[in-house]
Amino acid sequence: ARLVVLVSGSGTNLQALLDAIAADPAGYGARIVAVGADRDGVAGLERAERAGIPVFVERVKDHASRADWDRALAEATAAYAPDLVVSAGFMKILGKEFLARFGGRTVNTHPALLPSFPGAHGVRDALAYGVKVTGCTVHFVDDGVDTGPIIAQGVVEVREEDDEAALHERIKEVERQLLVEVVGRLARHGYRIEGRKVRIS
Ligand code: GRF
């Protein structure tokens, strides 16, 4: 399967996918054909370049409107003809133009146990709430914010001494493994989305 991965930051989830593919190119069942970002100069783009993977950047501020940006991102993505789009630490909401083309085959990873703590500060919100366990969620993207059908989740205990950074780092250890496992399964097997359920054959 052809993957386009979207990043906004350090790209450690992207790196986990790159490493899993490099470790077993034939067996993993997918390859990353391009990496896209909403901003320049992020480590995620450097990781792609080091791996010899084409990159593209679409910044909201370069476009007359959010809808224009969304369309440009969809077109830049479509140029690589992905089977699956992976939003891995991508910090923009994908709009209806993007989802018209890639809905049902775009997955996102979120560092909390959805539906709890959606949005850009899931780790901070969980910590502030005082939960004893949190974790990460890999889900299909729908037209809401972190509301699409859930594919898999991983649980992470919250420790007394945790601050946001420490907790997020521990979540990311689980999240990277979960994302690699889910993307590989979706790539190697067919899947169907039935309402809020995901069936991977
Ligand atoms: C991940 O935890 C992702 O869920 C969240 O931001 C983090 C991105 O990490 N949105 P990275 O860029 O993959 O290192």
py3Dmol code that shows the C-alpha trace and the ligand (Angstrom):
import py3Dmol

protein = """\
ATOM      1  CA  ALA A   1       0.000   0.000   0.000  1.00  0.00           C
ATOM      2  CA  ARG A   2       1.099   3.590  -0.723  1.00  0.00           C
ATOM      3  CA  LEU A   3       1.166   5.829   2.349  1.00  0.00           C
ATOM      4  CA  VAL A   4       1.273   9.609   2.593  1.00  0.00           C
ATOM      5  CA  VAL A   5       2.146  10.706   6.143  1.00  0.00           C
ATOM      6  CA  LEU A   6       1.214  14.200   7.409  1.00  0.00           C
ATOM      7  CA  VAL A   7       3.313  15.742  10.202  1.00  0.00           C
ATOM      8  CA  SER A   8       3.609  19.084  12.027  1.00  0.00           C
ATOM      9  CA  GLY A   9       6.468  18.476  14.451  1.00  0.00           C
ATOM     10  CA  SER A  10       9.167  16.071  15.605  1.00  0.00           C
ATOM     11  CA  GLY A  11       7.844  13.183  13.502  1.00  0.00           C
ATOM     12  CA  THR A  12       8.705  10.339  15.883  1.00  0.00           C
ATOM     13  CA  ASN A  13       5.538   8.531  14.812  1.00  0.00           C
ATOM     14  CA  LEU A  14       6.703   8.945  11.197  1.00  0.00           C
ATOM     15  CA  GLN A  15      10.118   7.629  12.234  1.00  0.00           C
ATOM     16  CA  ALA A  16       8.534   4.551  13.790  1.00  0.00           C
ATOM     17  CA  LEU A  17       6.785   3.822  10.484  1.00  0.00           C
ATOM     18  CA  LEU A  18      10.010   4.413   8.526  1.00  0.00           C
ATOM     19  CA  ASP A  19      11.900   2.032  10.833  1.00  0.00           C
ATOM     20  CA  ALA A  20       9.232  -0.678  10.669  1.00  0.00           C
ATOM     21  CA  ILE A  21       9.174  -0.516   6.858  1.00  0.00           C
ATOM     22  CA  ALA A  22      12.993  -0.533   6.628  1.00  0.00           C
ATOM     23  CA  ALA A  23      13.134  -3.558   8.932  1.00  0.00           C
ATOM     24  CA  ASP A  24      10.784  -5.609   6.738  1.00  0.00           C
ATOM     25  CA  PRO A  25      10.020  -3.829   3.427  1.00  0.00           C
ATOM     26  CA  ALA A  26       8.274  -6.800   1.836  1.00  0.00           C
ATOM     27  CA  GLY A  27       6.443  -8.019   4.917  1.00  0.00           C
ATOM     28  CA  TYR A  28       5.156  -4.724   6.266  1.00  0.00           C
ATOM     29  CA  GLY A  29       2.915  -4.261   3.250  1.00  0.00           C
ATOM     30  CA  ALA A  30       3.224  -0.509   2.861  1.00  0.00           C
ATOM     31  CA  ARG A  31       5.715   2.124   1.854  1.00  0.00           C
ATOM     32  CA  ILE A  32       5.723   5.871   2.487  1.00  0.00           C
ATOM     33  CA  VAL A  33       5.573   7.627  -0.879  1.00  0.00           C
ATOM     34  CA  ALA A  34       5.541  11.194   0.497  1.00  0.00           C
ATOM     35  CA  VAL A  35       5.472  13.218   3.709  1.00  0.00           C
ATOM     36  CA  GLY A  36       3.439  16.421   3.953  1.00  0.00           C
ATOM     37  CA  ALA A  37       3.509  19.187   6.560  1.00  0.00           C
ATOM     38  CA  ASP A  38       1.655  22.399   7.339  1.00  0.00           C
ATOM     39  CA  ARG A  39       4.866  24.240   8.186  1.00  0.00           C
ATOM     40  CA  ASP A  40       8.508  24.366   7.135  1.00  0.00           C
ATOM     41  CA  GLY A  41      11.561  23.390   9.099  1.00  0.00           C
ATOM     42  CA  VAL A  42      10.087  20.669  11.312  1.00  0.00           C
ATOM     43  CA  ALA A  43      12.099  17.580  12.243  1.00  0.00           C
ATOM     44  CA  GLY A  44       9.475  15.372  10.636  1.00  0.00           C
ATOM     45  CA  LEU A  45      10.419  16.775   7.217  1.00  0.00           C
ATOM     46  CA  GLU A  46      14.123  16.191   7.913  1.00  0.00           C
ATOM     47  CA  ARG A  47      13.371  12.571   8.805  1.00  0.00           C
ATOM     48  CA  ALA A  48      11.626  12.130   5.436  1.00  0.00           C
ATOM     49  CA  GLU A  49      14.478  13.777   3.546  1.00  0.00           C
ATOM     50  CA  ARG A  50      17.037  11.576   5.321  1.00  0.00           C
ATOM     51  CA  ALA A  51      15.006   8.586   4.143  1.00  0.00           C
ATOM     52  CA  GLY A  52      14.945   9.928   0.575  1.00  0.00           C
ATOM     53  CA  ILE A  53      11.181  10.436   0.641  1.00  0.00           C
ATOM     54  CA  PRO A  54       9.584  13.366  -1.237  1.00  0.00           C
ATOM     55  CA  VAL A  55       8.086  16.080   0.971  1.00  0.00           C
ATOM     56  CA  PHE A  56       5.549  18.846   0.500  1.00  0.00           C
ATOM     57  CA  VAL A  57       4.531  21.796   2.664  1.00  0.00           C
ATOM     58  CA  GLU A  58       1.205  23.600   2.527  1.00  0.00           C
ATOM     59  CA  ARG A  59       0.979  26.538   4.947  1.00  0.00           C
ATOM     60  CA  VAL A  60      -2.435  27.957   5.741  1.00  0.00           C
ATOM     61  CA  LYS A  61      -1.083  31.515   5.583  1.00  0.00           C
ATOM     62  CA  ASP A  62       0.016  31.020   1.961  1.00  0.00           C
ATOM     63  CA  HIS A  63      -3.603  30.587   0.910  1.00  0.00           C
ATOM     64  CA  ALA A  64      -6.466  33.072   0.550  1.00  0.00           C
ATOM     65  CA  SER A  65      -8.722  30.943   2.724  1.00  0.00           C
ATOM     66  CA  ARG A  66      -8.779  27.844   4.864  1.00  0.00           C
ATOM     67  CA  ALA A  67     -10.808  26.110   2.164  1.00  0.00           C
ATOM     68  CA  ASP A  68      -8.110  26.949  -0.397  1.00  0.00           C
ATOM     69  CA  TRP A  69      -5.476  25.490   1.915  1.00  0.00           C
ATOM     70  CA  ASP A  70      -7.536  22.370   2.417  1.00  0.00           C
ATOM     71  CA  ARG A  71      -7.921  21.974  -1.353  1.00  0.00           C
ATOM     72  CA  ALA A  72      -4.181  22.545  -1.914  1.00  0.00           C
ATOM     73  CA  LEU A  73      -3.306  19.963   0.733  1.00  0.00           C
ATOM     74  CA  ALA A  74      -5.670  17.476  -0.907  1.00  0.00           C
ATOM     75  CA  GLU A  75      -4.132  18.093  -4.319  1.00  0.00           C
ATOM     76  CA  ALA A  76      -0.569  17.816  -3.029  1.00  0.00           C
ATOM     77  CA  THR A  77      -1.515  14.547  -1.342  1.00  0.00           C
ATOM     78  CA  ALA A  78      -3.382  13.208  -4.383  1.00  0.00           C
ATOM     79  CA  ALA A  79      -0.279  13.761  -6.545  1.00  0.00           C
ATOM     80  CA  TYR A  80       1.237  10.720  -4.772  1.00  0.00           C
ATOM     81  CA  ALA A  81      -1.845   8.533  -5.225  1.00  0.00           C
ATOM     82  CA  PRO A  82      -1.916   7.191  -1.652  1.00  0.00           C
ATOM     83  CA  ASP A  83      -3.978   4.193  -0.627  1.00  0.00           C
ATOM     84  CA  LEU A  84      -3.904   5.424   2.976  1.00  0.00           C
ATOM     85  CA  VAL A  85      -3.135   8.805   4.563  1.00  0.00           C
ATOM     86  CA  VAL A  86      -1.637   8.799   8.067  1.00  0.00           C
ATOM     87  CA  SER A  87      -1.954  11.945  10.163  1.00  0.00           C
ATOM     88  CA  ALA A  88       0.875  11.495  12.679  1.00  0.00           C
ATOM     89  CA  GLY A  89       1.144  14.559  14.851  1.00  0.00           C
ATOM     90  CA  PHE A  90      -0.453  16.712  12.175  1.00  0.00           C
ATOM     91  CA  MET A  91      -1.933  19.686  13.991  1.00  0.00           C
ATOM     92  CA  LYS A  92      -4.519  20.988  11.544  1.00  0.00           C
ATOM     93  CA  ILE A  93      -8.133  19.884  11.123  1.00  0.00           C
ATOM     94  CA  LEU A  94      -8.652  18.264   7.716  1.00  0.00           C
ATOM     95  CA  GLY A  95     -11.561  19.919   5.950  1.00  0.00           C
ATOM     96  CA  LYS A  96     -14.370  18.657   3.763  1.00  0.00           C
ATOM     97  CA  GLU A  97     -12.433  18.977   0.496  1.00  0.00           C
ATOM     98  CA  PHE A  98      -9.646  16.779   1.846  1.00  0.00           C
ATOM     99  CA  LEU A  99     -12.125  14.312   3.310  1.00  0.00           C
ATOM    100  CA  ALA A 100     -14.144  14.236   0.084  1.00  0.00           C
ATOM    101  CA  ARG A 101     -11.063  12.670  -1.504  1.00  0.00           C
ATOM    102  CA  PHE A 102      -9.451  10.782   1.384  1.00  0.00           C
ATOM    103  CA  GLY A 103     -12.232  10.229   3.890  1.00  0.00           C
ATOM    104  CA  GLY A 104     -12.505   6.585   4.903  1.00  0.00           C
ATOM    105  CA  ARG A 105      -8.791   6.085   4.245  1.00  0.00           C
ATOM    106  CA  THR A 106      -7.220   8.700   6.513  1.00  0.00           C
ATOM    107  CA  VAL A 107      -6.174   7.621  10.005  1.00  0.00           C
ATOM    108  CA  ASN A 108      -5.086   9.850  12.869  1.00  0.00           C
ATOM    109  CA  THR A 109      -3.264   9.134  16.097  1.00  0.00           C
ATOM    110  CA  HIS A 110      -4.269  11.047  19.213  1.00  0.00           C
ATOM    111  CA  PRO A 111      -2.476  10.985  22.605  1.00  0.00           C
ATOM    112  CA  ALA A 112      -5.553  10.332  24.743  1.00  0.00           C
ATOM    113  CA  LEU A 113      -8.307   7.724  25.105  1.00  0.00           C
ATOM    114  CA  LEU A 114     -10.985   9.226  22.858  1.00  0.00           C
ATOM    115  CA  PRO A 115     -13.707  10.305  23.266  1.00  0.00           C
ATOM    116  CA  SER A 116     -12.008  11.751  26.329  1.00  0.00           C
ATOM    117  CA  PHE A 117      -9.741  14.742  25.844  1.00  0.00           C
ATOM    118  CA  PRO A 118      -9.992  15.460  22.103  1.00  0.00           C
ATOM    119  CA  GLY A 119      -8.231  18.420  20.534  1.00  0.00           C
ATOM    120  CA  ALA A 120      -4.760  19.867  20.583  1.00  0.00           C
ATOM    121  CA  HIS A 121      -4.055  19.452  24.327  1.00  0.00           C
ATOM    122  CA  GLY A 122      -5.207  15.912  25.107  1.00  0.00           C
ATOM    123  CA  VAL A 123      -2.244  15.101  27.350  1.00  0.00           C
ATOM    124  CA  ARG A 124      -2.456  18.363  29.300  1.00  0.00           C
ATOM    125  CA  ASP A 125      -6.249  18.027  29.701  1.00  0.00           C
ATOM    126  CA  ALA A 126      -6.033  14.437  30.965  1.00  0.00           C
ATOM    127  CA  LEU A 127      -3.346  15.394  33.472  1.00  0.00           C
ATOM    128  CA  ALA A 128      -5.347  18.404  34.679  1.00  0.00           C
ATOM    129  CA  TYR A 129      -8.461  16.298  35.042  1.00  0.00           C
ATOM    130  CA  GLY A 130      -6.622  13.882  37.322  1.00  0.00           C
ATOM    131  CA  VAL A 131      -7.264  10.645  35.422  1.00  0.00           C
ATOM    132  CA  LYS A 132      -5.326   7.603  36.660  1.00  0.00           C
ATOM    133  CA  VAL A 133      -5.003   6.052  33.206  1.00  0.00           C
ATOM    134  CA  THR A 134      -4.849   7.702  29.826  1.00  0.00           C
ATOM    135  CA  GLY A 135      -3.321   6.532  26.561  1.00  0.00           C
ATOM    136  CA  CYS A 136      -3.597   6.907  22.807  1.00  0.00           C
ATOM    137  CA  THR A 137      -6.119   6.253  20.069  1.00  0.00           C
ATOM    138  CA  VAL A 138      -5.730   5.457  16.374  1.00  0.00           C
ATOM    139  CA  HIS A 139      -8.933   6.270  14.505  1.00  0.00           C
ATOM    140  CA  PHE A 140     -10.289   7.051  11.076  1.00  0.00           C
ATOM    141  CA  VAL A 141     -10.733  10.762  10.481  1.00  0.00           C
ATOM    142  CA  ASP A 142     -14.273  12.010   9.994  1.00  0.00           C
ATOM    143  CA  ASP A 143     -15.578  15.568   9.734  1.00  0.00           C
ATOM    144  CA  GLY A 144     -15.321  16.147  13.468  1.00  0.00           C
ATOM    145  CA  VAL A 145     -12.306  16.783  15.705  1.00  0.00           C
ATOM    146  CA  ASP A 146     -10.891  13.424  16.847  1.00  0.00           C
ATOM    147  CA  THR A 147     -14.368  11.878  16.520  1.00  0.00           C
ATOM    148  CA  GLY A 148     -13.976   9.222  13.814  1.00  0.00           C
ATOM    149  CA  PRO A 149     -14.372   5.441  14.236  1.00  0.00           C
ATOM    150  CA  ILE A 150     -11.772   4.035  16.636  1.00  0.00           C
ATOM    151  CA  ILE A 151      -9.443   1.333  15.308  1.00  0.00           C
ATOM    152  CA  ALA A 152      -7.216   0.707  18.347  1.00  0.00           C
ATOM    153  CA  GLN A 153      -6.264   2.169  21.716  1.00  0.00           C
ATOM    154  CA  GLY A 154      -3.357   1.774  24.115  1.00  0.00           C
ATOM    155  CA  VAL A 155      -3.453   2.436  27.880  1.00  0.00           C
ATOM    156  CA  VAL A 156      -0.804   4.359  29.808  1.00  0.00           C
ATOM    157  CA  GLU A 157      -0.799   4.824  33.594  1.00  0.00           C
ATOM    158  CA  VAL A 158      -0.474   8.351  34.955  1.00  0.00           C
ATOM    159  CA  ARG A 159       2.189   8.716  37.650  1.00  0.00           C
ATOM    160  CA  GLU A 160       2.163  11.090  40.627  1.00  0.00           C
ATOM    161  CA  GLU A 161       5.299  12.858  39.428  1.00  0.00           C
ATOM    162  CA  ASP A 162       4.142  13.247  35.807  1.00  0.00           C
ATOM    163  CA  ASP A 163       4.177  16.594  34.108  1.00  0.00           C
ATOM    164  CA  GLU A 164       2.795  16.998  30.572  1.00  0.00           C
ATOM    165  CA  ALA A 165       6.110  16.330  28.829  1.00  0.00           C
ATOM    166  CA  ALA A 166       6.918  13.178  30.808  1.00  0.00           C
ATOM    167  CA  LEU A 167       3.428  11.765  30.382  1.00  0.00           C
ATOM    168  CA  HIS A 168       3.345  12.616  26.662  1.00  0.00           C
ATOM    169  CA  GLU A 169       6.700  10.923  26.148  1.00  0.00           C
ATOM    170  CA  ARG A 170       5.444   7.757  27.828  1.00  0.00           C
ATOM    171  CA  ILE A 171       2.248   7.883  25.760  1.00  0.00           C
ATOM    172  CA  LYS A 172       4.264   8.275  22.580  1.00  0.00           C
ATOM    173  CA  GLU A 173       6.175   5.059  23.329  1.00  0.00           C
ATOM    174  CA  VAL A 174       2.864   3.185  23.213  1.00  0.00           C
ATOM    175  CA  GLU A 175       1.443   5.331  20.418  1.00  0.00           C
ATOM    176  CA  ARG A 176       4.294   4.646  18.007  1.00  0.00           C
ATOM    177  CA  GLN A 177       3.927   0.892  18.406  1.00  0.00           C
ATOM    178  CA  LEU A 178       0.138   1.083  18.090  1.00  0.00           C
ATOM    179  CA  LEU A 179       0.330   3.174  14.917  1.00  0.00           C
ATOM    180  CA  VAL A 180       2.903   0.863  13.289  1.00  0.00           C
ATOM    181  CA  GLU A 181       0.741  -2.167  14.104  1.00  0.00           C
ATOM    182  CA  VAL A 182      -2.534  -0.604  12.902  1.00  0.00           C
ATOM    183  CA  VAL A 183      -1.135   0.878   9.668  1.00  0.00           C
ATOM    184  CA  GLY A 184       0.505  -2.449   8.820  1.00  0.00           C
ATOM    185  CA  ARG A 185      -2.753  -4.336   9.381  1.00  0.00           C
ATOM    186  CA  LEU A 186      -4.817  -1.868   7.327  1.00  0.00           C
ATOM    187  CA  ALA A 187      -2.201  -2.022   4.563  1.00  0.00           C
ATOM    188  CA  ARG A 188      -2.026  -5.824   4.459  1.00  0.00           C
ATOM    189  CA  HIS A 189      -5.698  -6.620   4.925  1.00  0.00           C
ATOM    190  CA  GLY A 190      -8.921  -5.158   3.622  1.00  0.00           C
ATOM    191  CA  TYR A 191     -11.032  -3.240   6.089  1.00  0.00           C
ATOM    192  CA  ARG A 192     -14.554  -1.979   6.305  1.00  0.00           C
ATOM    193  CA  ILE A 193     -15.981   0.887   8.349  1.00  0.00           C
ATOM    194  CA  GLU A 194     -19.469   0.007   9.555  1.00  0.00           C
ATOM    195  CA  GLY A 195     -20.872   2.984  11.436  1.00  0.00           C
ATOM    196  CA  ARG A 196     -18.555   3.370  14.420  1.00  0.00           C
ATOM    197  CA  LYS A 197     -17.084  -0.102  14.040  1.00  0.00           C
ATOM    198  CA  VAL A 198     -13.969  -0.943  12.017  1.00  0.00           C
ATOM    199  CA  ARG A 199     -13.635  -4.474  10.692  1.00  0.00           C
ATOM    200  CA  ILE A 200     -10.203  -5.531   9.424  1.00  0.00           C
ATOM    201  CA  SER A 201     -10.504  -8.728   7.446  1.00  0.00           C
TER     202      SER A 201
END
"""
ligand_1 = """\
14
GRF
C 1.797 12.678 18.973
O 1.621 12.262 20.316
C 0.470 12.966 18.350
O -0.563 12.108 18.776
C 0.209 14.353 18.870
O 1.450 15.018 18.819
C 2.480 14.028 18.892
C 3.300 14.145 17.640
O 4.479 13.484 17.871
N -0.776 15.033 18.049
P 5.518 13.254 16.645
O 5.520 14.522 15.809
O 5.037 12.060 15.885
O 6.829 13.008 17.358
"""
view = py3Dmol.view(width=600, height=400)
view.addModel(protein, "pdb")
view.setStyle({"model": 0}, {"cartoon": {"style": "trace"}})
view.addModel(ligand_1, "xyz")
view.setStyle({"model": 1}, {"stick": {}})
view.zoomTo()
view.show()
